[in-house]
C-alpha cells in the first residue's frame, strides 16, 4: 500500500472510493502543471482560456514549489485532498490539449442561428 506522511501522520487512504493515496504528489503536480503550461503555449496569448488557465496553473505551481507539507498545500490550494487536485490537473491537461485541437478562439465557420446565444429566450 502507498502511504505518505502528512503533518507527522501516516496517510493510508483518501477515504474516497477508487482514489488511492498519491505517493509523490509534489512531483506529479509539477509534471502536470508544466505540461499544461506547455500546451497553453499553442493557444493565442489573448484567448480567455489561456489567460485564466495560465494564471491559475502558475499560482498552483508556485504553491507546490513553495510548500513542502502536503496538508498545508491542500489547505492553501483549497480544492480537496491532494489526490483530488492531481485528478483536476490531469483533467485540465486533457482539456488544454482539446482546446488546442478545437481552436475555440477562431471565428465561427458559419453564422449561428438567430438567438442561439440569447438566454433566456
N, C-alpha and C positions, 0 to 999 in steps of 0.2 A: 504494500500500500504506500502511496505517495503521501508525504507529510511535510508541512512547512511550519516553522516556528513563528508565531505572531505574538508580539509583546510578551515573550518568555513562555508562552503556552503552545503546546504542540497541537496543530490543527490536523485532525484526522479526516474530517468530512466537511463538505459545504452545507450539508443539510438539504441540498436540492437534488432531487432525483435526476440522475443522468449527468450531473456536473461534478466531475472529480476535482480534487484539490490540485491546484497548479503547483508544479514542482519548482519552477523558476519564473515566477510571474514578471519580475522586472525585465529579464532578458526577453521574454515572449512579447511584452508590450513594446519594448524598444524596437524590436524587429517589425512588429505590426505597424507601429506609428511611422517608422522610417519608410516602409513600403507604401503606406497611404500617402505620405508626403511626396514620394516619387511618382505615384500615379497621378496626383493632382498637378504635377508639372506639365501634363499633357492636356490640361484644361486652360482656356484663356484666363489671364490674371483678373479680368473684370467680371468673370462669371460668378454669380452669387454662391453657388455650391462650393466653388474653390475657395473663395474668400472666407466663408464662415467655417468650412470644414478645416481649412488650414489653421485658422485661429484656434479652434477647439483642440485639434490634434497637437499643435505646438504647445499649448497650455498643459495638456496632459503629459506630453513627453517631458516637459520641464519638471513637472511634479515627480514623474517616475525617476528622473535623473537625480533629483534633489532629496527625495525621501526614501531612505533605505528600509524603514519599518513598514511592513505590509499593512498593518492595522491603521496606522496613521495615514498611509497613502489612500486606503479605502475611504477614510474619513474626509480627506482633502478632495478627492475626486467626487465623492458623494453620489455614486451611482451603483450601489450594491457591493457585494463581495468582489474581490479582485478577479475571481474566475468569471463573474458576470461582465466585468469591464473588458476582460480578454475576449469574450464572446461578442460584445458590442464592437470591439476593434476589428475582429475578423469579419463581421457583417459590414462594417464601414469600408473595409478594404475591398470586399466584393462589390459594394455599391459604387465606390470610386472607379473601379475598373469598368463597371457597366456604364457609368456616366460618360467615360471616355468613348465608349462604343456608341452610345445613344446620341451624344452631342446635343443635349437639350438647349444649349445656348445659341444654336444656329436658328435661322429663320424657319418658319413652318414651310413645309413642302407645298401645301395648298392652303387656301383661306379656310378658317374654321367656320362651321355652320353658325348662323346668327344666334346670338345669346348663349353660345357654348360656355363662355367664361362668366356669365351673369349668374349670381346667386343671391338670394333665392329668386326663382323665376316667377 
